[in-house]
Structures are given as structure tokens and as C-alpha cells.
Amino acid sequence: MNKKYKYALLLGIIPWIAYVVVSPFFNYPNPLILGMPPLMFWNVLWLFLTSLCLYGAYRLEFSSNSGGEANEH
């Protein structure tokens, strides 16, 4: 495994950790953040951050291809 692949894998694992491991710590009703309970705010925040993480992983994967074309599996 090359270094870029490891970083892409890490970018894919970060959202999972945010949803599964950290979410239970935000499961309380107050204080409201932007009018939402903390857990709902956390989920909405990570909805967008997950897209950014996966886009970064995608870019790392394609930059690691030597031919510039997608691998066909």
C-alpha cells in the first residue's frame, strides 16, 4: 500500500468514527445549537463533512493512478 492510499482510507474512516463512536456523547436535549439538539446538529454537520472527506479520498485515489484513468475492477 502506498502512502496516498493510506490517507484515502483514513479519510473514509473518519466519518464512521464521528457517527458511531462520538455521536453517543451528544445525545442530550440542551443546549440547542442553531435551534437543534446537539445530536441532530452533529449529524447535519457530519452530513456535509462526510462529503468533503470522501471527495478528498476520491482525489487522493485518482492522483495516485499513474495513467490518470480510473481502475476498472
Beta strands, then each sheet from edge to edge (+ up, - down):
end
